[in-house]
Amino acid sequence: MIRMRTQITELFGLSIYTEKSVFVGEVEDVIIDIEGKKMESLVVGKLNQELVDIKNYKGLKIPFRIIRAIGDIVLIRHLPGAFKSGNFDET
Amino acid sequence: MTRTLARSLSRKKIVTNEGKVIGTLKNIIVDFDTGQIIDLIIYPDPSFDTSGYRVEGDRLFITFEAVKDIKDYIIVDRYLSRK
């Protein structure tokens, strides 16, 4: 397998879709875990308003572990409930 | 666990644990498959002696293994940062 070693800024602005081709948003920033030396989650901007409850909306973070692939877009697992609550802990 | 936003690291100074300024952060190399952070890409200060470091053109590479902490500056281990 070819290792995908890329500059982190390449992620910024990429569209995020679920495996069921639902648009989630765009990558605004990346949270990195300094001690673990890894990307922890993606901060989502330009969020798809139909996915989230505006009431308890505090911004959406996509944990790295639900990411399936990163290429021209970011492909993530389809977890509609998690987008509404912003809680990915049950996955 | 220490977390930080990638964008907030832009143009931060890289300093060794003995207090020597290496340069300014340009970018970070990551592995999209594993999520691992591999290297820092740095613009070295003109006064910094880059011998013993990985240099490509005007950029200097330091393994993320060398990073000790990130607050106002990025502190790297002076031995681990060389290769």
Backbone of each chain as nested JSON, in Angstrom:
{
  "chains": [
    {"id": "A", "residues": [
      {"number": 1, "name": "MET", "atoms": {"N": [0.843, -1.201, 0.0], "CA": [0.0, 0.0, 0.0], "C": [0.877, 1.25, 0.0]}},
      {"number": 2, "name": "ILE", "atoms": {"N": [0.482, 2.191, -0.811], "CA": [1.219, 3.448, -0.866], "C": [0.762, 4.326, 0.292]}},
      {"number": 3, "name": "ARG", "atoms": {"N": [1.707, 4.8, 1.037], "CA": [1.386, 5.67, 2.167], "C": [0.988, 7.04, 1.636]}},
      {"number": 4, "name": "MET", "atoms": {"N": [-0.133, 7.554, 2.147], "CA": [-0.605, 8.866, 1.722], "C": [-0.031, 9.936, 2.649]}},
      {"number": 5, "name": "ARG", "atoms": {"N": [1.163, 10.402, 2.319], "CA": [1.762, 11.44, 3.159], "C": [1.546, 12.786, 2.5]}},
      {"number": 6, "name": "THR", "atoms": {"N": [0.818, 13.625, 3.186], "CA": [0.337, 14.843, 2.57], "C": [0.432, 15.99, 3.562]}},
      {"number": 7, "name": "GLN", "atoms": {"N": [0.489, 17.208, 3.018], "CA": [0.492, 18.374, 3.886], "C": [-0.905, 18.566, 4.462]}},
      {"number": 8, "name": "ILE", "atoms": {"N": [-0.945, 18.889, 5.745], "CA": [-2.221, 18.962, 6.457], "C": [-3.133, 20.038, 5.86]}},
      {"number": 9, "name": "THR", "atoms": {"N": [-2.546, 21.077, 5.269], "CA": [-3.353, 22.163, 4.703], "C": [-4.159, 21.701, 3.485]}},
      {"number": 10, "name": "GLU", "atoms": {"N": [-3.749, 20.557, 2.871], "CA": [-4.507, 20.002, 1.744], "C": [-5.921, 19.611, 2.157]}},
      {"number": 11, "name": "LEU", "atoms": {"N": [-6.094, 19.358, 3.446], "CA": [-7.414, 18.951, 3.957], "C": [-8.401, 20.114, 3.997]}},
      {"number": 12, "name": "PHE", "atoms": {"N": [-7.868, 21.318, 4.236], "CA": [-8.743, 22.469, 4.448], "C": [-9.592, 22.73, 3.211]}},
      {"number": 13, "name": "GLY", "atoms": {"N": [-10.896, 22.837, 3.427], "CA": [-11.804, 23.14, 2.329], "C": [-12.34, 21.917, 1.604]}},
      {"number": 14, "name": "LEU", "atoms": {"N": [-11.825, 20.714, 1.916], "CA": [-12.352, 19.508, 1.26], "C": [-13.8, 19.267, 1.698]}},
      {"number": 15, "name": "SER", "atoms": {"N": [-14.636, 18.809, 0.761], "CA": [-16.017, 18.477, 1.093], "C": [-16.067, 17.145, 1.823]}},
      {"number": 16, "name": "ILE", "atoms": {"N": [-16.966, 17.074, 2.808], "CA": [-17.129, 15.841, 3.575], "C": [-18.47, 15.217, 3.199]}},
      {"number": 17, "name": "TYR", "atoms": {"N": [-18.423, 13.963, 2.782], "CA": [-19.637, 13.217, 2.452], "C": [-19.673, 11.927, 3.254]}},
      {"number": 18, "name": "THR", "atoms": {"N": [-20.883, 11.434, 3.525], "CA": [-20.999, 10.118, 4.142], "C": [-20.994, 9.067, 3.038]}},
      {"number": 19, "name": "GLU", "atoms": {"N": [-20.932, 7.803, 3.456], "CA": [-20.93, 6.701, 2.486], "C": [-22.233, 6.623, 1.702]}},
      {"number": 20, "name": "LYS", "atoms": {"N": [-23.292, 7.26, 2.219], "CA": [-24.547, 7.304, 1.464], "C": [-24.669, 8.6, 0.68]}},
      {"number": 21, "name": "SER", "atoms": {"N": [-23.528, 9.174, 0.385], "CA": [-23.376, 10.402, -0.401], "C": [-24.224, 11.559, 0.104]}},
      {"number": 22, "name": "VAL", "atoms": {"N": [-24.298, 11.693, 1.434], "CA": [-24.932, 12.857, 2.037], "C": [-23.835, 13.881, 2.337]}},
      {"number": 23, "name": "PHE", "atoms": {"N": [-24.062, 15.118, 1.881], "CA": [-23.088, 16.175, 2.137], "C": [-23.145, 16.593, 3.615]}},
      {"number": 24, "name": "VAL", "atoms": {"N": [-22.011, 16.634, 4.276], "CA": [-21.951, 16.999, 5.698], "C": [-21.459, 18.432, 5.868]}},
      {"number": 25, "name": "GLY", "atoms": {"N": [-20.411, 18.793, 5.146], "CA": [-19.844, 20.136, 5.271], "C": [-18.466, 20.165, 4.648]}},
      {"number": 26, "name": "GLU", "atoms": {"N": [-17.687, 21.179, 5.046], "CA": [-16.313, 21.288, 4.549], "C": [-15.348, 21.289, 5.725]}},
      {"number": 27, "name": "VAL", "atoms": {"N": [-14.143, 20.806, 5.471], "CA": [-13.123, 20.781, 6.519], "C": [-12.655, 22.205, 6.794]}},
      {"number": 28, "name": "GLU", "atoms": {"N": [-12.862, 22.663, 8.033], "CA": [-12.464, 24.012, 8.393], "C": [-11.115, 24.001, 9.109]}},
      {"number": 29, "name": "ASP", "atoms": {"N": [-10.918, 22.986, 9.945], "CA": [-9.681, 22.889, 10.709], "C": [-9.501, 21.439, 11.157]}},
      {"number": 30, "name": "VAL", "atoms": {"N": [-8.318, 21.13, 11.669], "CA": [-8.031, 19.78, 12.142], "C": [-7.564, 19.883, 13.586]}},
      {"number": 31, "name": "ILE", "atoms": {"N": [-8.157, 19.071, 14.456], "CA": [-7.682, 19.035, 15.843], "C": [-6.621, 17.955, 15.938]}},
      {"number": 32, "name": "ILE", "atoms": {"N": [-5.439, 18.354, 16.408], "CA": [-4.387, 17.354, 16.526], "C": [-4.084, 17.073, 17.993]}},
      {"number": 33, "name": "ASP", "atoms": {"N": [-3.785, 15.808, 18.246], "CA": [-3.422, 15.327, 19.579], "C": [-1.903, 15.298, 19.611]}},
      {"number": 34, "name": "ILE", "atoms": {"N": [-1.333, 16.229, 20.386], "CA": [0.124, 16.409, 20.344], "C": [0.85, 15.207, 20.953]}},
      {"number": 35, "name": "GLU", "atoms": {"N": [0.358, 14.722, 22.092], "CA": [1.031, 13.586, 22.732], "C": [0.88, 12.311, 21.908]}},
      {"number": 36, "name": "GLY", "atoms": {"N": [-0.328, 12.116, 21.368], "CA": [-0.584, 10.917, 20.563], "C": [-0.002, 11.02, 19.162]}},
      {"number": 37, "name": "LYS", "atoms": {"N": [0.451, 12.218, 18.78], "CA": [1.054, 12.473, 17.464], "C": [0.123, 12.058, 16.333]}},
      {"number": 38, "name": "LYS", "atoms": {"N": [-1.159, 12.392, 16.488], "CA": [-2.094, 12.035, 15.415], "C": [-3.216, 13.065, 15.275]}},
      {"number": 39, "name": "MET", "atoms": {"N": [-3.905, 12.987, 14.136], "CA": [-5.063, 13.844, 13.925], "C": [-6.201, 13.244, 14.725]}},
      {"number": 40, "name": "GLU", "atoms": {"N": [-6.868, 14.054, 15.524], "CA": [-7.93, 13.513, 16.36], "C": [-9.292, 13.668, 15.698]}},
      {"number": 41, "name": "SER", "atoms": {"N": [-9.575, 14.856, 15.174], "CA": [-10.859, 15.058, 14.505], "C": [-10.79, 16.224, 13.532]}},
      {"number": 42, "name": "LEU", "atoms": {"N": [-11.814, 16.299, 12.687], "CA": [-11.944, 17.391, 11.728], "C": [-13.011, 18.355, 12.24]}},
      {"number": 43, "name": "VAL", "atoms": {"N": [-12.742, 19.634, 12.158], "CA": [-13.743, 20.641, 12.489], "C": [-14.496, 20.975, 11.202]}},
      {"number": 44, "name": "VAL", "atoms": {"N": [-15.823, 20.887, 11.265], "CA": [-16.633, 21.034, 10.06], "C": [-17.199, 22.444, 9.948]}},
      {"number": 45, "name": "GLY", "atoms": {"N": [-17.02, 23.046, 8.784], "CA": [-17.632, 24.328, 8.468], "C": [-18.62, 24.148, 7.333]}},
      {"number": 46, "name": "LYS", "atoms": {"N": [-19.321, 25.225, 6.962], "CA": [-20.336, 25.193, 5.894], "C": [-21.251, 23.972, 6.045]}},
      {"number": 47, "name": "LEU", "atoms": {"N": [-21.676, 23.766, 7.279], "CA": [-22.416, 22.572, 7.656], "C": [-23.746, 22.46, 6.93]}},
      {"number": 48, "name": "ASN", "atoms": {"N": [-24.082, 21.25, 6.524], "CA": [-25.396, 20.963, 5.939], "C": [-26.466, 21.147, 7.02]}},
      {"number": 49, "name": "GLN", "atoms": {"N": [-27.285, 22.198, 6.851], "CA": [-28.247, 22.582, 7.898], "C": [-29.292, 21.496, 8.172]}},
      {"number": 50, "name": "GLU", "atoms": {"N": [-29.54, 20.652, 7.188], "CA": [-30.552, 19.605, 7.371], "C": [-30.071, 18.491, 8.286]}},
      {"number": 51, "name": "LEU", "atoms": {"N": [-28.773, 18.446, 8.514], "CA": [-28.224, 17.353, 9.321], "C": [-28.268, 17.626, 10.813]}},
      {"number": 52, "name": "VAL", "atoms": {"N": [-28.262, 18.897, 11.192], "CA": [-28.061, 19.21, 12.617], "C": [-29.262, 19.933, 13.219]}},
      {"number": 53, "name": "ASP", "atoms": {"N": [-29.393, 19.775, 14.526], "CA": [-30.372, 20.518, 15.29], "C": [-29.752, 21.856, 15.661]}},
      {"number": 54, "name": "ILE", "atoms": {"N": [-30.322, 22.931, 15.166], "CA": [-29.736, 24.24, 15.432], "C": [-29.792, 24.548, 16.937]}},
      {"number": 55, "name": "LYS", "atoms": {"N": [-30.798, 24.006, 17.61], "CA": [-30.98, 24.257, 19.054], "C": [-29.725, 23.944, 19.867]}},
      {"number": 56, "name": "ASN", "atoms": {"N": [-29.247, 22.705, 19.692], "CA": [-28.075, 22.338, 20.506], "C": [-26.818, 22.283, 19.645]}},
      {"number": 57, "name": "TYR", "atoms": {"N": [-26.764, 23.154, 18.652], "CA": [-25.632, 23.164, 17.748], "C": [-24.446, 23.904, 18.365]}},
      {"number": 58, "name": "LYS", "atoms": {"N": [-23.37, 23.172, 18.573], "CA": [-22.166, 23.804, 19.128], "C": [-21.0, 23.613, 18.179]}},
      {"number": 59, "name": "GLY", "atoms": {"N": [-21.28, 23.346, 16.93], "CA": [-20.201, 23.052, 15.994], "C": [-20.024, 21.555, 15.918]}},
      {"number": 60, "name": "LEU", "atoms": {"N": [-19.619, 21.091, 14.769], "CA": [-19.51, 19.647, 14.577], "C": [-18.05, 19.254, 14.393]}},
      {"number": 61, "name": "LYS", "atoms": {"N": [-17.67, 18.2, 15.113], "CA": [-16.333, 17.634, 14.957], "C": [-16.485, 16.187, 14.52]}},
      {"number": 62, "name": "ILE", "atoms": {"N": [-15.75, 15.813, 13.5], "CA": [-15.795, 14.445, 12.993], "C": [-14.577, 13.704, 13.523]}},
      {"number": 63, "name": "PRO", "atoms": {"N": [-14.769, 12.694, 14.387], "CA": [-13.609, 11.947, 14.878], "C": [-12.895, 11.226, 13.741]}},
      {"number": 64, "name": "PHE", "atoms": {"N": [-11.583, 11.173, 13.815], "CA": [-10.809, 10.575, 12.724], "C": [-11.19, 9.118, 12.485]}},
      {"number": 65, "name": "ARG", "atoms": {"N": [-11.617, 8.421, 13.568], "CA": [-11.891, 6.987, 13.419], "C": [-13.108, 6.68, 12.556]}},
      {"number": 66, "name": "ILE", "atoms": {"N": [-14.013, 7.655, 12.314], "CA": [-15.145, 7.345, 11.437], "C": [-14.857, 7.738, 9.981]}},
      {"number": 67, "name": "ILE", "atoms": {"N": [-13.648, 8.22, 9.729], "CA": [-13.268, 8.564, 8.355], "C": [-12.896, 7.29, 7.61]}},
      {"number": 68, "name": "ARG", "atoms": {"N": [-13.52, 7.096, 6.446], "CA": [-13.23, 5.928, 5.622], "C": [-12.068, 6.195, 4.675]}},
      {"number": 69, "name": "ALA", "atoms": {"N": [-12.074, 7.355, 4.051], "CA": [-11.033, 7.658, 3.073], "C": [-10.938, 9.166, 2.868]}},
      {"number": 70, "name": "ILE", "atoms": {"N": [-9.717, 9.602, 2.523], "CA": [-9.496, 11.005, 2.18], "C": [-8.837, 11.046, 0.81]}},
      {"number": 71, "name": "GLY", "atoms": {"N": [-9.483, 11.726, -0.121], "CA": [-8.906, 11.889, -1.458], "C": [-9.309, 13.25, -1.974]}},
      {"number": 72, "name": "ASP", "atoms": {"N": [-10.112, 13.286, -3.028], "CA": [-10.641, 14.56, -3.514], "C": [-11.73, 15.071, -2.596]}},
      {"number": 73, "name": "ILE", "atoms": {"N": [-12.346, 14.129, -1.845], "CA": [-13.31, 14.475, -0.798], "C": [-12.939, 13.68, 0.444]}},
      {"number": 74, "name": "VAL", "atoms": {"N": [-13.622, 13.969, 1.546], "CA": [-13.472, 13.154, 2.754], "C": [-14.728, 12.295, 2.867]}},
      {"number": 75, "name": "LEU", "atoms": {"N": [-14.526, 10.977, 2.933], "CA": [-15.644, 10.041, 3.014], "C": [-15.724, 9.501, 4.436]}},
      {"number": 76, "name": "ILE", "atoms": {"N": [-16.905, 9.618, 5.049], "CA": [-17.042, 9.155, 6.436], "C": [-18.194, 8.165, 6.548]}},
      {"number": 77, "name": "ARG", "atoms": {"N": [-18.252, 7.501, 7.697], "CA": [-19.362, 6.57, 7.929], "C": [-20.673, 7.337, 8.007]}},
      {"number": 78, "name": "HIS", "atoms": {"N": [-21.76, 6.67, 7.629], "CA": [-23.073, 7.313, 7.636], "C": [-23.73, 7.104, 8.998]}},
      {"number": 79, "name": "LEU", "atoms": {"N": [-23.736, 8.166, 9.822], "CA": [-24.27, 8.076, 11.184], "C": [-25.217, 9.25, 11.42]}},
      {"number": 80, "name": "PRO", "atoms": {"N": [-26.412, 9.22, 10.83], "CA": [-27.297, 10.386, 10.872], "C": [-27.624, 10.845, 12.296]}},
      {"number": 81, "name": "GLY", "atoms": {"N": [-27.815, 9.889, 13.217], "CA": [-28.134, 10.251, 14.602], "C": [-27.014, 11.035, 15.252]}},
      {"number": 82, "name": "ALA", "atoms": {"N": [-25.784, 10.638, 14.95], "CA": [-24.625, 11.286, 15.555], "C": [-24.501, 12.735, 15.097]}},
      {"number": 83, "name": "PHE", "atoms": {"N": [-24.897, 13.013, 13.84], "CA": [-24.796, 14.389, 13.353], "C": [-25.77, 15.295, 14.098]}},
      {"number": 84, "name": "LYS", "atoms": {"N": [-26.951, 14.753, 14.391], "CA": [-27.977, 15.539, 15.085], "C": [-27.526, 15.896, 16.488]}},
      {"number": 85, "name": "SER", "atoms": {"N": [-26.989, 14.915, 17.197], "CA": [-26.627, 15.136, 18.596], "C": [-25.195, 15.641, 18.75]}},
      {"number": 86, "name": "GLY", "atoms": {"N": [-24.38, 15.461, 17.722], "CA": [-22.982, 15.825, 17.819], "C": [-22.21, 14.847, 18.685]}},
      {"number": 87, "name": "ASN", "atoms": {"N": [-22.862, 13.717, 19.007], "CA": [-22.237, 12.735, 19.889], "C": [-21.844, 11.482, 19.099]}},
      {"number": 88, "name": "PHE", "atoms": {"N": [-20.552, 11.274, 18.947], "CA": [-20.07, 10.121, 18.188], "C": [-19.584, 9.018, 19.114]}},
      {"number": 89, "name": "ASP", "atoms": {"N": [-19.814, 9.17, 20.423], "CA": [-19.228, 8.234, 21.377], "C": [-19.828, 6.842, 21.293]}},
      {"number": 90, "name": "GLU", "atoms": {"N": [-21.079, 6.752, 20.833], "CA": [-21.758, 5.443, 20.802], "C": [-21.404, 4.624, 19.581]}},
      {"number": 91, "name": "THR", "atoms": {"N": [-20.593, 5.201, 18.687], "CA": [-20.347, 4.508, 17.416], "C": [-19.367, 3.371, 17.571]}}
    ]},
    {"id": "B", "residues": [
      {"number": 1, "name": "MET", "atoms": {"N": [-4.797, 14.935, 27.855], "CA": [-4.39, 14.888, 26.451], "C": [-4.333, 16.315, 25.899]}},
      {"number": 2, "name": "THR", "atoms": {"N": [-3.234, 16.651, 25.292], "CA": [-3.07, 17.986, 24.753], "C": [-3.55, 18.038, 23.314]}},
      {"number": 3, "name": "ARG", "atoms": {"N": [-4.54, 18.901, 23.08], "CA": [-5.07, 19.028, 21.723], "C": [-4.896, 20.459, 21.258]}},
      {"number": 4, "name": "THR", "atoms": {"N": [-4.761, 20.617, 19.955], "CA": [-4.654, 21.952, 19.412], "C": [-5.213, 21.972, 17.985]}},
      {"number": 5, "name": "LEU", "atoms": {"N": [-5.642, 23.145, 17.563], "CA": [-6.137, 23.289, 16.194], "C": [-4.956, 23.484, 15.249]}},
      {"number": 6, "name": "ALA", "atoms": {"N": [-4.994, 22.768, 14.137], "CA": [-3.875, 22.834, 13.188], "C": [-3.631, 24.258, 12.697]}},
      {"number": 7, "name": "ARG", "atoms": {"N": [-4.718, 24.982, 12.423], "CA": [-4.551, 26.351, 11.9], "C": [-3.869, 27.277, 12.901]}},
      {"number": 8, "name": "SER", "atoms": {"N": [-4.049, 26.988, 14.205], "CA": [-3.453, 27.859, 15.225], "C": [-1.93, 27.705, 15.267]}},
      {"number": 9, "name": "LEU", "atoms": {"N": [-1.417, 26.651, 14.64], "CA": [0.034, 26.412, 14.655], "C": [0.756, 27.183, 13.56]}},
      {"number": 10, "name": "SER", "atoms": {"N": [-0.025, 27.701, 12.619], "CA": [0.556, 28.377, 11.478], "C": [1.485, 29.51, 11.915]}},
      {"number": 11, "name": "ARG", "atoms": {"N": [2.687, 29.493, 11.367], "CA": [3.713, 30.511, 11.618], "C": [4.198, 30.573, 13.071]}},
      {"number": 12, "name": "LYS", "atoms": {"N": [4.002, 29.487, 13.822], "CA": [4.583, 29.436, 15.165], "C": [6.084, 29.192, 15.059]}},
      {"number": 13, "name": "LYS", "atoms": {"N": [6.819, 29.712, 16.065], "CA": [8.279, 29.533, 16.093], "C": [8.619, 28.139, 16.642]}},
      {"number": 14, "name": "ILE", "atoms": {"N": [9.633, 27.527, 16.053], "CA": [10.129, 26.247, 16.541], "C": [11.397, 26.524, 17.342]}},
      {"number": 15, "name": "VAL", "atoms": {"N": [11.412, 26.051, 18.584], "CA": [12.541, 26.311, 19.485], "C": [13.024, 24.974, 20.04]}},
      {"number": 16, "name": "THR", "atoms": {"N": [14.355, 24.802, 20.134], "CA": [14.873, 23.569, 20.729], "C": [14.746, 23.637, 22.242]}},
      {"number": 17, "name": "ASN", "atoms": {"N": [14.889, 22.487, 22.904], "CA": [14.773, 22.47, 24.366], "C": [15.943, 23.164, 25.047]}},
      {"number": 18, "name": "GLU", "atoms": {"N": [16.953, 23.585, 24.26], "CA": [18.013, 24.404, 24.852], "C": [17.812, 25.887, 24.513]}},
      {"number": 19, "name": "GLY", "atoms": {"N": [16.649, 26.218, 23.948], "CA": [16.304, 27.623, 23.754], "C": [16.735, 28.24, 22.442]}},
      {"number": 20, "name": "LYS", "atoms": {"N": [17.157, 27.415, 21.495], "CA": [17.602, 27.961, 20.22], "C": [16.446, 27.972, 19.212]}},
      {"number": 21, "name": "VAL", "atoms": {"N": [16.227, 29.129, 18.577], "CA": [15.161, 29.236, 17.575], "C": [15.622, 28.587, 16.27]}},
      {"number": 22, "name": "ILE", "atoms": {"N": [14.819, 27.652, 15.754], "CA": [15.15, 27.001, 14.482], "C": [14.513, 27.767, 13.324]}},
      {"number": 23, "name": "GLY", "atoms": {"N": [13.249, 28.105, 13.467], "CA": [12.574, 28.823, 12.388], "C": [11.087, 28.896, 12.629]}},
      {"number": 24, "name": "THR", "atoms": {"N": [10.328, 28.985, 11.514], "CA": [8.886, 29.196, 11.583], "C": [8.178, 28.029, 10.909]}},
      {"number": 25, "name": "LEU", "atoms": {"N": [7.052, 27.597, 11.501], "CA": [6.326, 26.459, 10.925], "C": [5.658, 26.84, 9.614]}},
      {"number": 26, "name": "LYS", "atoms": {"N": [5.873, 25.997, 8.601], "CA": [5.263, 26.218, 7.292], "C": [4.069, 25.297, 7.102]}},
      {"number": 27, "name": "ASN", "atoms": {"N": [4.253, 24.031, 7.445], "CA": [3.179, 23.057, 7.241], "C": [3.477, 21.813, 8.07]}},
      {"number": 28, "name": "ILE", "atoms": {"N": [2.539, 20.866, 8.034], "CA": [2.697, 19.612, 8.77], "C": [2.404, 18.472, 7.8]}},
      {"number": 29, "name": "ILE", "atoms": {"N": [3.26, 17.456, 7.799], "CA": [3.023, 16.278, 6.954], "C": [2.277, 15.228, 7.777]}},
      {"number": 30, "name": "VAL", "atoms": {"N": [1.142, 14.775, 7.235], "CA": [0.348, 13.768, 7.934], "C": [0.125, 12.569, 7.012]}},
      {"number": 31, "name": "ASP", "atoms": {"N": [-0.246, 11.449, 7.622], "CA": [-0.616, 10.243, 6.878], "C": [-2.135, 10.142, 6.911]}},
      {"number": 32, "name": "PHE", "atoms": {"N": [-2.766, 10.315, 5.742], "CA": [-4.229, 10.327, 5.684], "C": [-4.838, 8.961, 6.011]}},
      {"number": 33, "name": "ASP", "atoms": {"N": [-4.076, 7.892, 5.844], "CA": [-4.617, 6.561, 6.142], "C": [-4.679, 6.294, 7.634]}},
      {"number": 34, "name": "THR", "atoms": {"N": [-3.624, 6.643, 8.333], "CA": [-3.55, 6.315, 9.759], "C": [-3.87, 7.511, 10.651]}},
      {"number": 35, "name": "GLY", "atoms": {"N": [-3.829, 8.708, 10.104], "CA": [-4.05, 9.899, 10.91], "C": [-2.814, 10.366, 11.649]}},
      {"number": 36, "name": "GLN", "atoms": {"N": [-1.716, 9.655, 11.445], "CA": [-0.489, 9.991, 12.152], "C": [0.164, 11.264, 11.634]}},
      {"number": 37, "name": "ILE", "atoms": {"N": [0.768, 12.004, 12.55], "CA": [1.514, 13.195, 12.169], "C": [2.969, 12.791, 11.997]}},
      {"number": 38, "name": "ILE", "atoms": {"N": [3.517, 13.076, 10.817], "CA": [4.841, 12.561, 10.49], "C": [5.925, 13.617, 10.74]}},
      {"number": 39, "name": "ASP", "atoms": {"N": [5.822, 14.747, 10.051], "CA": [6.894, 15.738, 10.077], "C": [6.359, 17.158, 10.215]}},
      {"number": 40, "name": "LEU", "atoms": {"N": [7.234, 18.035, 10.712], "CA": [6.997, 19.474, 10.635], "C": [7.805, 19.999, 9.454]}},
      {"number": 41, "name": "ILE", "atoms": {"N": [7.209, 20.886, 8.665], "CA": [7.968, 21.575, 7.616], "C": [8.229, 22.986, 8.115]}},
      {"number": 42, "name": "ILE", "atoms": {"N": [9.488, 23.374, 8.105], "CA": [9.892, 24.628, 8.743], "C": [10.678, 25.497, 7.771]}},
      {"number": 43, "name": "TYR", "atoms": {"N": [10.433, 26.802, 7.845], "CA": [11.316, 27.763, 7.189], "C": [12.397, 28.125, 8.2]}},
      {"number": 44, "name": "PRO", "atoms": {"N": [13.635, 27.653, 8.013], "CA": [14.663, 27.952, 9.017], "C": [15.034, 29.438, 9.033]}},
      {"number": 45, "name": "ASP", "atoms": {"N": [15.346, 29.943, 10.221], "CA": [15.851, 31.312, 10.333], "C": [17.173, 31.407, 9.573]}},
      {"number": 46, "name": "PRO", "atoms": {"N": [17.436, 32.567, 8.925], "CA": [18.692, 32.703, 8.158], "C": [19.93, 32.46, 9.026]}},
      {"number": 47, "name": "SER", "atoms": {"N": [19.825, 32.755, 10.306], "CA": [20.987, 32.611, 11.189], "C": [21.159, 31.179, 11.694]}},
      {"number": 48, "name": "PHE", "atoms": {"N": [20.193, 30.299, 11.403], "CA": [20.244, 28.95, 11.967], "C": [21.125, 28.035, 11.12]}},
      {"number": 49, "name": "ASP", "atoms": {"N": [22.032, 27.319, 11.792], "CA": [22.92, 26.377, 11.109], "C": [22.176, 25.06, 10.891]}},
      {"number": 50, "name": "THR", "atoms": {"N": [21.845, 24.773, 9.62], "CA": [20.995, 23.621, 9.311], "C": [21.784, 22.317, 9.135]}},
      {"number": 51, "name": "SER", "atoms": {"N": [23.103, 22.342, 9.346], "CA": [23.874, 21.112, 9.135], "C": [23.436, 20.04, 10.132]}},
      {"number": 52, "name": "GLY", "atoms": {"N": [23.265, 18.814, 9.61], "CA": [22.794, 17.711, 10.45], "C": [21.295, 17.553, 10.405]}},
      {"number": 53, "name": "TYR", "atoms": {"N": [20.6, 18.506, 9.78], "CA": [19.141, 18.426, 9.661], "C": [18.746, 18.007, 8.256]}},
      {"number": 54, "name": "ARG", "atoms": {"N": [17.508, 17.528, 8.132], "CA": [16.967, 17.181, 6.814], "C": [16.509, 18.462, 6.132]}},
      {"number": 55, "name": "VAL", "atoms": {"N": [17.153, 18.827, 5.034], "CA": [16.798, 20.058, 4.334], "C": [16.469, 19.725, 2.881]}},
      {"number": 56, "name": "GLU", "atoms": {"N": [15.367, 20.305, 2.388], "CA": [15.016, 20.189, 0.969], "C": [14.737, 21.583, 0.46]}},
      {"number": 57, "name": "GLY", "atoms": {"N": [15.639, 22.097, -0.375], "CA": [15.482, 23.466, -0.859], "C": [15.575, 24.441, 0.309]}},
      {"number": 58, "name": "ASP", "atoms": {"N": [14.553, 25.283, 0.454], "CA": [14.593, 26.279, 1.531], "C": [13.816, 25.798, 2.76]}},
      {"number": 59, "name": "ARG", "atoms": {"N": [13.433, 24.512, 2.754], "CA": [12.631, 24.019, 3.865], "C": [13.384, 22.977, 4.675]}},
      {"number": 60, "name": "LEU", "atoms": {"N": [13.096, 22.941, 5.962], "CA": [13.752, 22.009, 6.871], "C": [12.681, 21.091, 7.464]}},
      {"number": 61, "name": "PHE", "atoms": {"N": [12.993, 19.804, 7.556], "CA": [12.022, 18.826, 8.07], "C": [12.462, 18.32, 9.438]}},
      {"number": 62, "name": "ILE", "atoms": {"N": [11.513, 18.276, 10.363], "CA": [11.786, 17.692, 11.676], "C": [10.686, 16.681, 11.985]}},
      {"number": 63, "name": "THR", "atoms": {"N": [11.071, 15.491, 12.408], "CA": [10.088, 14.469, 12.746], "C": [9.223, 14.925, 13.926]}},
      {"number": 64, "name": "PHE", "atoms": {"N": [7.933, 14.583, 13.887], "CA": [7.029, 14.993, 14.966], "C": [7.395, 14.306, 16.283]}},
      {"number": 65, "name": "GLU", "atoms": {"N": [8.162, 13.193, 16.19], "CA": [8.661, 12.506, 17.378], "C": [9.444, 13.451, 18.28]}},
      {"number": 66, "name": "ALA", "atoms": {"N": [10.076, 14.455, 17.674], "CA": [10.935, 15.359, 18.429], "C": [10.149, 16.412, 19.2]}},
      {"number": 67, "name": "VAL", "atoms": {"N": [8.84, 16.552, 18.889], "CA": [8.048, 17.608, 19.531], "C": [7.783, 17.265, 20.985]}},
      {"number": 68, "name": "LYS", "atoms": {"N": [8.202, 18.173, 21.876], "CA": [7.991, 17.955, 23.306], "C": [6.705, 18.627, 23.763]}},
      {"number": 69, "name": "ASP", "atoms": {"N": [6.443, 19.823, 23.296], "CA": [5.234, 20.537, 23.701], "C": [4.936, 21.673, 22.732]}},
      {"number": 70, "name": "ILE", "atoms": {"N": [3.669, 22.066, 22.695], "CA": [3.259, 23.189, 21.86], "C": [2.368, 24.099, 22.673]}},
      {"number": 71, "name": "LYS", "atoms": {"N": [2.851, 25.321, 22.932], "CA": [2.007, 26.345, 23.556], "C": [2.178, 27.596, 22.694]}},
      {"number": 72, "name": "ASP", "atoms": {"N": [2.931, 28.579, 23.198], "CA": [3.217, 29.752, 22.376], "C": [4.307, 29.446, 21.353]}},
      {"number": 73, "name": "TYR", "atoms": {"N": [5.151, 28.489, 21.687], "CA": [6.2, 28.027, 20.784], "C": [6.082, 26.513, 20.624]}},
      {"number": 74, "name": "ILE", "atoms": {"N": [6.725, 26.013, 19.598], "CA": [6.806, 24.557, 19.418], "C": [8.193, 24.137, 19.894]}},
      {"number": 75, "name": "ILE", "atoms": {"N": [8.22, 23.36, 20.97], "CA": [9.5, 22.958, 21.553], "C": [9.882, 21.576, 21.022]}},
      {"number": 76, "name": "VAL", "atoms": {"N": [11.081, 21.477, 20.438], "CA": [11.538, 20.189, 19.922], "C": [12.824, 19.757, 20.629]}},
      {"number": 77, "name": "ASP", "atoms": {"N": [12.999, 18.452, 20.742], "CA": [14.21, 17.895, 21.336], "C": [15.382, 18.119, 20.383]}},
      {"number": 78, "name": "ARG", "atoms": {"N": [16.47, 18.637, 20.885], "CA": [17.565, 19.024, 19.985], "C": [18.274, 17.815, 19.381]}},
      {"number": 79, "name": "TYR", "atoms": {"N": [18.204, 16.667, 20.044], "CA": [18.831, 15.464, 19.461], "C": [17.888, 14.79, 18.475]}},
      {"number": 80, "name": "LEU", "atoms": {"N": [16.605, 14.599, 18.903], "CA": [15.637, 13.902, 18.052], "C": [15.313, 14.694, 16.777]}},
      {"number": 81, "name": "SER", "atoms": {"N": [15.481, 16.017, 16.817], "CA": [15.113, 16.827, 15.652], "C": [16.113, 16.692, 14.515]}},
      {"number": 82, "name": "ARG", "atoms": {"N": [17.295, 16.156, 14.82], "CA": [18.32, 15.974, 13.779], "C": [18.233, 14.601, 13.156]}},
      {"number": 83, "name": "LYS", "atoms": {"N": [18.535, 14.518, 11.885], "CA": [18.579, 13.205, 11.233], "C": [19.277, 13.299, 9.89]}}
    ]}
  ]
}
